[in-house]
Amino acid sequence: GRKSSLSCTRRVNTRPGLPQHLPILLDWVVDGHVDCADRQDEMVEYWGVCRQGSTSRYVERHTSCTDVFVCPNNKAYIQFDKLCDVKEECAKEQSICGASRGRAATFNQVYDTNGEASIGYCLPGLTGYENFKRLDCTLAKVTFNSFDTFGIEHTRATLPTINRDADVSQMKISCRHAFGELYVYLVCAELCPRDETVTCPLAPLTHDSCLNIKDKVFSITATNDLTIVYSRNGTFRNDLFSCRNKVCITYDKVCNLVDDCGDTSDEESCGNHFKCNNAELIPRSGVCDGRVDCTDYSDECNDQCSRSTMYIFSNSLYLIVSSVFGILAVFLNSVVVIKTGRDLSNSSSLMARMNKLMILLISLGDMLMGVYLVVISCFHVYYADAYCKLKYEWLSSVSCAIIGVLNAAASQISLFAMTVLSVIRVASFNTMVPKDGRSVASKIKLAMLFVSVICMSTVVAWTPLLNTLEDFFVNGLFYGEVPLFTGIVDKKKHYEIFKAYYSRFKSPSLTWNNIRMLTSRLFTSDYGGIQGRRIHFYGNDGVCIFKYLVRKDDPQLAFSCTVLFLNFSCFVFISVCYIVIQYKTLLSRTRTTVKLKSTTTGSKDGKPKNNQHLLARKRNAALQRKITFIILTDFLCWVPFTLICVMHLGEVFDATSSYPLFSSLILPINSIINPLLYDNVFVETAVMLYKRLFNIALRVFRACGLCSSAEEFYDGRTNQTLSVQVTTAF
């Protein structure tokens, strides 16, 4: 039963030889039966009460009341500190908890036929099963060292013959994954591989053991020690394990993940479990498997597990890159936004204003991406080592949703603006007479372009968070510290829990509203009820970015693939537009060259006047380099990313762990490059600094008497060359 912190001396001595001053069981408090000699268990003033009615319960004073789990028959309840503790407190509790945790039932028995035991693998019905690895089985006497008992024959068992020196991965039986009686037989018969450091949990019985067995019989062991046997099915058995508190249990209750002794001694020397920090026991296979089994998360938050589950960024390099890229993106794009906004107000032609507006939007999107990188880096530092245990609180938080929308909107604003800009620049080649950009009609066109890009980006980013579409985008619910639920509880797990609880539940098609209603019936609602927090679309990973990586069974498959296809199509369209621009530029260059050559006729030196031919060639060369670089950077960003998403969808490999790489490096890289490609402010600044440094150097040369050579080098053409370098057709 549930123990309180108060103790008393039992009024009636029902267990001779055991201590009588024991903790008071809460189930005995004010139940009409006096259990304590001082009647403390029946004195209401010592206790508090929670709720009234069927779930009315006495608790220790100053204890906060909480809701409780209602047993399927509605006649009993379980408080959270006892729920899913591997002990059956009410009907079907363990089957319900097993469905919630997703644990397979542990097989812990050895077959017993006429006093002869058999390991399940060695049963005749399975010897010819093709999928089983063939192991020889032989009939052996299991002596368990010196624990033979007078009057009882050796335990006879059909056991596999195993080469203990063989590689564990090549063996069919591993003691680390056996439980109960099966574990005892394999370990104590020394059938475990040598590299599995397990020890036999059995110890000799003594004259004062087994205080809980009434019809026990004393006998003598092979070493002349006194021991105990008992009668079962007409034969005497000695398959008893002596607990530290002198209680005895049978082998099937040893090393079975349950504290059957009451003092944990039956589980302490077992090598088949992982002990959580809160003393819960789980199978070793449940450690670092990506699924939470310990209610304190210690099975997934320990040194054995990958860093990808311990921190938002699994690698310190990702954190550094994210921080540096974020700061650079915010700074570079802020400068471009300010400068482009000023140029936009000063431009007069419609085409120039449209061009500047799209550059402004690109810079705005890239600046928002920089803000995202800085914010997610700050959250990584904020959570630090505590992230693993607070992971699901973060994934279900409003903060994660907001920065997820920020990331998605930033990407889409930049991409859509680049797409529109590509169209504008292609169209500018066919515009002979510039239109007035300050007319009302032109301003309406500019406003429509601006609103269209912003609205389309917002729709893509915000749609997954709409409540009406939660059945398509919510990944699961997080219930906090309710022990029935651990980690993310998706629809499939909810269905298994409901099927175990309601028995005849046969509706696998559930909406989240149905799930909330059915879940509320599992618990009382006297103290606020149990509310699950949504693991939203952006909560698929700690970096909170758009869920591009989906599987065929993901409800978000259609939406994610549509957006991915749209973005890839935009990349292809941008590339085609700039190829067209480059082709038209080359064609224009050829015509200009022919025209300029004709102007050389009649000149004294055979060269075109004002170096127009040279200027045109350099301007076109600079334009071609910029176009090539634009296409190359977009290609390196979107093509590998799209291929990875497709291969993940096709289950070629699992790319889920790559989210931090995508969010910190691949997707944001254009946020730093774009300010250098779409606006000349930084190139012009670099030229200005270069010229100033050159003038300073020239003064130094003059001061040192090297002015003639310096002036020879600086012949006036440098300024002209530099000005050509920054001239573009944009």
C-alpha positions in Angstrom: 0.0 0.0 0.0 0.9 3.7 -0.1 3.1 4.6 2.9 3.0 7.8 4.8 5.9 9.5 6.6 4.2 8.8 9.9 4.9 5.6 11.8 3.2 3.7 14.6 3.3 0.5 16.5 0.9 -2.1 15.1 -2.0 -2.9 17.5 -2.0 -6.6 16.4 1.2 -8.5 15.8 0.4 -10.4 12.6 4.0 -11.0 11.6 6.0 -12.6 14.4 9.7 -11.9 14.1 9.3 -8.7 12.0 9.5 -5.1 13.3 6.1 -3.8 14.4 6.8 0.0 14.4 6.2 0.6 10.8 5.0 3.5 8.5 1.3 4.0 8.4 -0.3 3.0 5.2 -2.6 5.7 3.7 -5.1 3.0 2.7 -5.6 2.3 6.4 -6.2 5.9 7.4 -9.8 6.5 8.8 -11.0 3.2 7.4 -12.9 2.2 10.5 -10.3 -0.3 11.6 -7.8 0.6 14.3 -4.4 -0.5 13.1 -2.1 1.6 15.4 -1.8 1.0 19.1 -2.3 4.7 19.7 -5.2 4.9 17.3 -3.3 7.5 15.2 -4.5 6.1 12.0 -8.1 6.8 12.8 -7.6 10.4 14.2 -8.9 12.8 11.5 -6.8 15.7 12.9 -3.6 14.0 11.8 -4.7 13.8 8.2 -5.9 16.0 5.3 -8.5 15.1 2.7 -8.6 15.4 -1.0 -11.9 15.4 -2.9 -15.2 14.0 -1.9 -17.1 11.0 -3.3 -15.6 7.9 -5.0 -12.1 9.4 -5.1 -12.1 10.8 -1.6 -8.8 10.1 0.0 -6.9 11.0 3.1 -3.4 12.4 2.7 -0.8 13.8 5.0 -1.4 17.3 6.2 0.0 20.1 4.1 0.0 17.8 1.0 -1.1 19.5 -2.2 -4.1 17.7 -3.8 -3.9 16.7 -7.4 -6.1 14.8 -9.8 -5.8 11.0 -9.8 -6.0 8.1 -12.3 -9.5 6.5 -12.3 -9.4 2.7 -12.6 -11.5 1.2 -15.5 -14.2 0.0 -13.1 -14.6 3.5 -11.7 -14.5 2.0 -8.2 -10.8 2.8 -7.4 -8.2 5.3 -8.2 -4.4 5.5 -8.3 -2.4 8.6 -7.3 0.4 9.6 -9.6 3.2 8.5 -7.3 1.9 4.9 -7.6 0.8 4.9 -11.2 2.8 2.7 -13.5 5.2 1.6 -10.7 5.0 -2.0 -12.1 2.7 -3.1 -9.3 -0.9 -3.8 -10.0 -2.9 -1.3 -8.0 -6.2 -1.8 -9.9 -7.5 -3.9 -12.8 -5.5 -3.6 -16.0 -3.1 -1.0 -14.7 0.0 -2.8 -16.0 -1.5 -3.5 -19.4 -2.5 0.2 -19.7 0.9 1.4 -18.6 2.6 -1.2 -20.9 0.6 0.2 -23.9 1.7 3.7 -22.9 5.3 2.9 -22.6 5.3 0.6 -25.6 7.1 -2.1 -23.8 7.0 -5.7 -25.0 6.0 -8.2 -22.3 9.1 -9.7 -20.6 9.1 -13.5 -20.7 10.3 -14.7 -17.3 9.4 -18.4 -17.0 10.9 -21.7 -17.7 8.6 -24.5 -18.8 8.1 -27.2 -16.2 7.0 -30.6 -17.3 6.9 -33.4 -14.6 9.6 -31.7 -12.6 11.9 -31.1 -15.6 12.5 -27.5 -16.8 13.0 -26.4 -20.4 14.2 -23.2 -21.8 11.6 -22.0 -24.4 14.1 -22.1 -27.2 14.7 -25.8 -26.6 11.0 -26.9 -26.8 10.5 -29.6 -29.5 8.0 -27.6 -31.4 10.5 -24.9 -32.3 13.5 -27.0 -33.2 12.7 -26.9 -36.9 11.7 -23.3 -37.2 13.8 -21.8 -40.0 14.1 -18.3 -38.6 15.7 -19.5 -35.4 19.5 -20.0 -35.3 20.2 -23.6 -34.6 21.7 -24.2 -31.1 22.1 -27.7 -29.6 20.1 -28.4 -26.5 21.0 -31.0 -23.9 19.4 -32.3 -20.7 21.5 -31.1 -17.8 21.5 -31.1 -14.0 21.5 -27.5 -12.7 23.1 -27.6 -9.3 23.5 -23.8 -8.7 26.9 -24.4 -7.0 26.4 -25.7 -3.4 22.7 -25.1 -3.0 21.7 -28.8 -3.3 19.1 -29.7 -0.7 18.7 -33.1 1.1 15.6 -34.9 0.0 15.3 -33.0 -3.3 16.9 -34.2 -6.6 19.0 -31.9 -8.7 16.9 -29.6 -10.9 16.9 -31.1 -14.4 16.6 -28.7 -17.3 16.9 -28.8 -21.1 19.3 -26.0 -21.8 21.1 -24.8 -24.9 24.7 -25.7 -25.4 26.5 -22.3 -25.9 30.0 -21.4 -26.7 30.6 -18.8 -24.1 33.5 -17.3 -26.0 31.4 -16.6 -29.0 30.5 -13.0 -30.0 27.3 -11.9 -28.2 25.9 -10.4 -31.4 26.1 -13.9 -33.0 24.2 -15.7 -30.2 20.5 -16.3 -29.9 20.4 -16.0 -26.1 21.7 -13.0 -24.1 21.2 -12.9 -20.4 20.9 -9.2 -20.4 17.6 -9.5 -22.2 16.2 -12.4 -20.0 14.1 -11.9 -16.9 12.8 -13.7 -13.9 13.2 -17.5 -13.8 14.7 -17.6 -17.3 17.4 -15.1 -16.1 18.1 -17.1 -13.0 18.6 -20.4 -15.0 20.8 -18.9 -17.6 23.0 -16.9 -15.3 23.3 -19.4 -12.5 23.9 -22.3 -14.9 26.7 -20.1 -16.4 25.2 -20.1 -19.9 25.9 -16.3 -20.4 28.6 -15.1 -22.7 31.8 -14.2 -20.9 31.7 -10.5 -21.8 28.3 -10.2 -20.1 29.5 -9.4 -16.6 26.5 -10.9 -14.7 26.5 -12.8 -11.4 24.1 -15.4 -10.0 21.7 -13.5 -7.8 20.9 -16.5 -5.5 22.3 -16.9 -2.0 21.9 -19.7 0.6 18.8 -19.7 2.7 19.2 -19.6 6.5 17.1 -20.8 9.4 15.5 -17.4 9.8 14.6 -16.9 6.1 11.2 -17.1 4.5 9.2 -15.5 7.3 6.3 -15.1 4.9 6.0 -18.9 4.1 3.8 -20.7 6.7 4.2 -24.3 5.6 7.9 -24.3 5.1 10.1 -27.3 5.8 13.7 -27.2 7.0 16.3 -29.3 5.3 20.0 -29.7 4.9 22.2 -28.5 2.0 25.2 -30.3 0.5 27.4 -28.2 2.7 25.5 -29.2 5.9 23.8 -25.8 6.1 20.2 -25.5 7.2 17.8 -24.5 4.4 14.1 -24.3 3.6 11.9 -26.0 1.1 8.2 -25.8 0.5 5.5 -28.0 -1.1 4.0 -27.2 -4.5 1.8 -29.6 -6.5 2.7 -32.5 -4.3 6.5 -32.1 -4.6 9.0 -30.2 -2.5 10.7 -27.3 -4.2 13.7 -25.2 -3.2 13.4 -22.5 -5.9 13.4 -19.7 -3.3 15.2 -16.5 -3.2 15.9 -15.0 0.2 15.3 -11.2 0.4 17.4 -9.0 2.7 14.3 -8.5 4.9 14.0 -12.4 5.3 11.0 -12.6 2.9 11.3 -15.3 0.3 10.1 -15.2 -3.3 10.2 -17.7 -6.2 12.7 -17.5 -9.1 10.2 -16.1 -11.5 10.0 -12.9 -9.4 13.8 -12.4 -9.3 15.3 -9.8 -11.7 11.9 -9.2 -13.3 12.0 -5.3 -13.0 9.6 -5.4 -10.1 10.6 -4.9 -6.4 8.8 -8.0 -5.2 10.8 -8.2 -1.9 9.9 -4.7 -0.8 13.5 -3.8 -0.1 14.8 -4.0 -3.8 17.2 -6.9 -2.9 15.7 -9.1 -5.6 16.8 -6.6 -8.3 20.1 -5.2 -7.0 22.5 -7.8 -8.4 20.8 -8.2 -11.8 22.5 -7.3 -15.0 19.4 -7.1 -17.2 18.1 -3.7 -16.2 18.8 0.0 -16.2 18.1 1.8 -13.0 16.6 5.3 -13.5 17.7 8.1 -11.2 14.4 7.9 -9.5 14.9 4.1 -8.8 12.6 2.9 -11.6 13.8 -0.2 -13.4 13.6 -0.6 -17.2 15.0 -3.1 -19.6 18.5 -2.3 -20.9 17.2 -2.2 -24.4 15.2 0.9 -23.4 18.3 3.0 -22.8 19.1 5.7 -25.4 16.5 4.3 -27.9 14.9 7.7 -28.5 11.8 6.8 -26.4 11.4 7.9 -22.9 10.8 5.1 -20.4 12.0 6.7 -17.1 9.7 9.4 -15.8 12.7 11.4 -14.9 14.2 11.0 -18.5 17.4 9.5 -17.2 17.3 6.7 -19.7 17.6 9.2 -22.5 19.6 11.9 -20.6 22.9 10.3 -19.7 26.4 10.0 -20.9 25.7 6.9 -22.9 23.3 8.7 -25.2 24.1 10.8 -28.3 24.7 14.5 -28.0 21.9 15.0 -30.5 19.4 14.3 -27.8 21.2 16.2 -25.1 21.4 19.7 -26.6 19.6 21.8 -29.2 22.8 21.9 -31.3 24.5 18.5 -31.1 27.9 20.0 -32.1 29.6 23.1 -30.6 30.6 24.0 -34.2 26.9 24.3 -35.1 26.5 26.8 -32.3 29.5 28.9 -33.3 28.4 28.9 -37.0 24.8 29.8 -36.1 25.9 32.6 -33.9 28.5 34.1 -36.3 26.1 33.7 -39.3 23.3 35.2 -37.4 25.2 38.3 -36.4 26.6 38.7 -39.9 23.2 38.3 -41.5 21.6 40.8 -39.2 24.4 43.4 -39.7 24.9 43.0 -43.5 21.2 43.0 -44.3 20.4 45.8 -41.9 22.8 48.0 -43.9 21.3 46.9 -47.2 17.7 47.5 -45.9 18.6 51.1 -44.8 20.5 51.9 -48.0 17.9 50.3 -50.3 15.0 52.0 -48.6 16.7 55.3 -49.2 17.4 54.4 -52.8 13.8 53.3 -53.2 12.4 56.7 -52.2 14.9 58.5 -54.5 14.2 56.3 -57.6 11.8 57.6 -60.2 11.3 54.8 -62.8 8.8 52.0 -62.1 11.3 49.3 -63.0 14.0 50.7 -60.7 11.6 51.0 -57.8 10.4 47.4 -58.3 14.0 46.3 -58.4 14.8 48.1 -55.2 11.6 46.9 -53.5 12.5 43.2 -54.1 16.1 43.8 -52.9 14.6 45.3 -49.8 12.4 42.2 -49.3 15.3 39.8 -49.9 17.3 41.7 -47.3 14.4 41.8 -44.9 13.9 38.0 -45.2 17.6 37.4 -44.7 17.8 39.7 -41.8 14.9 37.8 -40.1 16.9 34.6 -40.8 19.8 36.2 -38.9 17.5 37.0 -36.0 16.3 33.4 -36.0 19.9 32.1 -35.8 20.8 34.5 -33.0 17.7 33.6 -31.0 18.1 29.8 -31.4 21.7 30.1 -30.3 20.6 32.0 -27.2 18.1 29.3 -26.4 20.8 26.7 -26.8 23.0 28.5 -24.2 20.0 29.1 -22.0 19.0 25.4 -21.7 22.5 24.0 -21.9 22.8 20.7 -20.0 19.1 21.0 -18.8 17.8 20.7 -22.4 17.4 17.0 -22.5 15.0 16.8 -19.5 13.2 19.9 -20.7 13.2 18.9 -24.3 9.4 18.3 -24.7 8.5 21.4 -22.8 10.6 23.3 -25.3 9.2 21.5 -28.3 5.6 22.3 -27.2 6.3 25.9 -26.2 5.0 29.0 -27.8 8.6 30.3 -28.2 9.6 27.3 -30.4 6.5 27.9 -32.5 7.3 31.6 -32.9 10.9 31.1 -34.0 9.7 28.3 -36.3 7.3 30.7 -38.0 10.1 33.3 -38.1 12.5 30.8 -39.8 9.9 29.6 -42.4 8.7 33.1 -43.2 12.2 34.4 -43.6 13.1 31.7 -46.0 10.0 32.2 -48.1 10.1 36.0 -48.2 13.7 35.9 -49.4 13.0 33.1 -52.0 9.7 34.6 -53.3 11.3 38.0 -53.6 14.3 36.6 -55.5 11.9 34.9 -57.9 10.0 38.1 -58.6 13.2 40.0 -58.9 14.4 37.5 -61.6 11.2 38.2 -63.6 11.6 42.0 -63.2 15.2 41.9 -64.4 14.3 39.7 -67.4 11.5 42.1 -68.3 13.8 45.1 -68.0 15.7 44.0 -71.1 12.5 44.5 -73.2 11.6 47.9 -71.6 12.8 50.7 -73.9 11.0 53.6 -72.3 11.0 53.7 -68.4 7.6 54.3 -66.8 7.0 56.8 -64.1 7.3 55.0 -60.7 5.7 57.8 -58.7 2.3 57.7 -60.3 -0.7 56.3 -58.3 -0.9 53.2 -60.6 2.8 52.5 -60.1 2.5 52.8 -56.3 -0.5 50.4 -56.3 1.6 47.9 -58.3 4.5 48.2 -55.8 2.1 47.8 -52.9 0.5 44.7 -54.5 4.0 43.1 -55.1 5.0 43.8 -51.5 1.8 42.5 -50.0 1.8 39.4 -52.2 5.2 38.3 -51.2 4.6 38.9 -47.5 1.2 37.2 -47.5 2.3 34.1 -49.5 5.2 33.7 -47.1 3.0 34.2 -44.0 0.5 31.6 -45.3 3.2 29.0 -45.8 4.7 29.7 -42.3 1.5 30.1 -40.3 -0.7 27.4 -41.8 0.7 24.5 -39.8 -0.3 26.3 -36.5 -4.0 26.7 -37.3 -6.2 25.0 -34.8 -8.6 23.8 -37.5 -5.8 21.9 -39.2 -4.3 20.3 -36.0 -5.1 16.8 -37.2 -2.7 17.3 -40.1 0.1 19.1 -38.3 0.2 18.2 -34.6 2.8 15.5 -34.0 1.6 14.5 -30.5 0.8 15.7 -27.0 3.1 16.2 -24.0 1.5 15.7 -20.5 4.3 16.8 -18.3 4.7 14.8 -15.1 1.8 12.5 -15.5 3.5 9.0 -15.2 1.0 7.3 -17.6 2.5 9.3 -20.4 6.2 9.8 -21.1 7.7 11.9 -23.9 5.6 12.6 -27.0 2.3 10.7 -27.1 1.1 10.4 -30.7 -2.2 9.2 -32.0 -1.1 5.6 -32.3 0.0 5.4 -28.7 -3.2 7.1 -27.5 -5.1 4.4 -29.4 -3.2 1.6 -27.7 -3.9 3.2 -24.3 -7.6 3.6 -25.0 -7.9 0.1 -26.3 -6.3 -1.3 -23.1 -8.4 0.9 -20.8 -11.8 0.7 -22.5 -11.4 -2.9 -23.6 -13.9 -2.8 -26.5 -12.5 0.4 -28.0 -12.3 -0.2 -31.8 -11.8 3.3 -33.3 -8.3 3.8 -34.6 -9.3 6.9 -36.5 -9.1 9.6 -33.8 -9.1 13.3 -34.0 -7.2 15.3 -31.4 -10.5 16.6 -30.0 -11.6 12.9 -29.5 -8.3 12.2 -27.8 -8.6 15.0 -25.4 -12.1 14.0 -24.4 -11.2 10.3 -23.9 -8.0 11.2 -22.0 -10.0 13.4 -19.6 -12.1 10.4 -18.6 -9.0 8.6 -17.5 -8.4 11.1 -14.7 -10.5 13.2 -12.3 -11.0 16.8 -13.1 -11.3 18.1 -9.5 -8.0 20.1 -9.6 -7.9 21.3 -13.2 -7.8 18.0 -15.0 -5.1 16.7 -17.3 -4.2 18.8 -20.3 -1.8 17.8 -23.0 0.4 20.4 -24.7 0.6 20.2 -28.4 3.9 19.2 -30.1 3.3 21.4 -33.0 4.7 21.3 -36.6 7.8 23.1 -35.7 8.4 21.0 -32.7 9.8 18.1 -34.7 13.4 19.0 -33.6 15.1 21.3 -31.1 16.0 23.9 -33.7 12.3 24.4 -34.5 12.5 24.6 -38.3 10.0 23.7 -41.0 9.5 19.9 -41.1 11.0 19.2 -44.5 12.1 15.7 -43.5 9.0 13.5 -43.6 8.1 9.8 -43.9 5.4 8.2 -46.0 3.1 7.8 -42.9 3.5 11.4 -41.7 0.2 13.4 -41.9 2.3 16.4 -42.9 3.6 14.6 -46.0 1.5 16.4 -48.6 2.1 19.9 -47.2 5.8 19.5 -46.6 6.4 18.0 -50.1 4.3 20.7 -51.7 6.4 23.5 -50.1 9.6 21.7 -50.9 8.6 21.3 -54.5 7.5 24.9 -54.6 10.8 26.1 -53.3 12.8 23.9 -55.6 10.7 25.1 -58.6 11.5 28.7 -57.5 15.2 27.8 -57.6 14.9 26.3 -61.1 12.9 29.4 -62.3 15.5 31.8 -60.9 18.3 29.9 -62.6 16.4 29.9 -65.9 15.8 33.7 -65.6 19.5 34.4 -65.0 20.6 32.2 -67.8 18.3 34.2 -70.1 19.8 37.4 -68.6 23.2 36.1 -69.3 22.3 35.1 -72.9 20.8 38.6 -73.6 23.8 40.2 -72.0 26.2 38.3 -74.3 24.0 39.2 -77.3 24.0 42.8 -76.3 27.7 42.7 -75.8 28.3 41.4 -79.4 26.1 44.1 -80.8 27.9 46.8 -78.8 31.3 45.5 -79.8 30.4 45.7 -83.5 29.0 49.2 -83.1 32.0 50.4 -81.1 34.4 49.0 -83.7 32.7 50.9 -86.3 33.5 54.1 -84.4 37.3 53.4 -84.6 37.2 54.2 -88.3 38.9 57.5 -88.9 40.5 57.7 -85.4 44.2 58.4 -85.2 45.1 55.4 -83.1 42.4 53.0 -84.2 40.8 52.9 -80.7 37.2 53.8 -79.7 36.7 57.2 -78.1 36.3 57.3 -74.3 37.2 53.7 -73.9 33.6 52.7 -74.4 34.5 49.3 -75.7 36.6 48.6 -72.7 33.9 49.8 -70.3 31.3 47.6 -71.9 33.5 44.5 -71.8 34.3 44.9 -68.1 30.7 45.7 -67.2 29.5 42.5 -69.0 32.2 40.4 -67.5 31.3 41.6 -64.0 27.6 40.9 -64.7 28.4 37.4 -66.0 30.4 36.6 -62.8 27.6 37.8 -60.6 25.0 35.8 -62.4 27.1 32.7 -62.3 27.7 33.1 -58.6 23.9 33.6 -57.9 23.1 30.4 -59.7 25.9 28.5 -58.1 25.0 29.5 -54.5 21.3 28.7 -55.1 22.3 25.4 -56.5 24.6 24.5 -53.6 21.8 25.4 -51.2 18.7 23.9 -52.6 19.7 20.9 -54.8 21.6 18.9 -52.1 19.0 19.8 -49.5 16.2 18.6 -51.8 18.0 15.4 -52.6 18.5 14.7 -48.9 14.8 15.3 -48.2 13.8 12.9 -51.1 16.2 10.2 -49.9 14.9 10.6 -46.4 11.3 10.2 -47.7 12.4 7.1 -49.6 14.0 5.7 -46.4 17.4 5.5 -48.1 18.7 6.8 -44.8 17.5 8.7 -41.8 18.4 12.4 -42.0 16.5 13.6 -38.9 19.8 14.3 -37.1 20.8 16.7 -39.8 18.2 19.4 -38.8 20.9 21.4 -36.8 23.1 21.3 -39.9 20.3 22.6 -42.1 19.2 25.3 -39.7 22.7 26.6 -38.9 24.6 26.3 -42.2 22.9 25.1 -45.4 19.6 27.2 -45.4 21.0 30.4 -43.9 24.2 30.6 -46.1 22.4 32.7 -48.7 21.4 35.2 -46.0 25.0 36.3 -45.9 25.8 36.0 -49.6 22.7 37.7 -50.9 23.6 41.2 -49.5 26.9 41.0 -51.5 25.1 39.8 -54.7 22.0 41.9 -54.9 23.4 45.2 -53.9 26.7 47.0 -54.4 26.8 48.9 -51.1 29.5 46.7 -49.6 31.5 46.6 -52.9 31.3 50.4 -53.1 32.4 50.7 -49.5 35.3 48.4 -50.1 36.4 50.5 -53.1 36.1 53.6 -51.1 38.3 52.2 -48.3 40.8 50.9 -50.9 41.0 54.4 -52.5 41.6 56.0 -49.1 44.3 53.5 -48.2 45.9 54.0 -51.6 46.0 57.8 -51.1 47.5 57.3 -47.7 50.1 55.0 -49.2 50.8 57.6 -51.9 51.4 60.3 -49.3 53.8 57.9 -47.5 55.7 57.3 -50.7 56.0 61.0 -51.3 57.3 61.6 -47.8 59.9 58.9 -48.3 61.1 60.3 -51.7 59.4 57.7 -53.8 56.8 60.0 -55.2 57.9 59.6 -58.8 57.4 55.8 -58.9 54.2 56.1 -57.0 52.8 58.7 -59.3 53.9 56.6 -62.2 51.8 53.7 -60.8 48.9 56.0 -60.0 48.3 57.4 -63.5 44.6 58.1 -63.1 43.4 54.9 -64.6 43.0 53.2 -61.2 39.9 55.3 -60.4 38.4 54.4 -63.7 39.1 50.7 -63.3 37.6 50.6 -59.9 34.5 52.4 -61.0 34.1 49.9 -63.8 34.3 47.0 -61.4 31.2 48.1 -59.5 29.1 49.0 -62.5 26.4 46.5 -63.2 23.3 46.3 -65.4 21.1 45.9 -62.4 
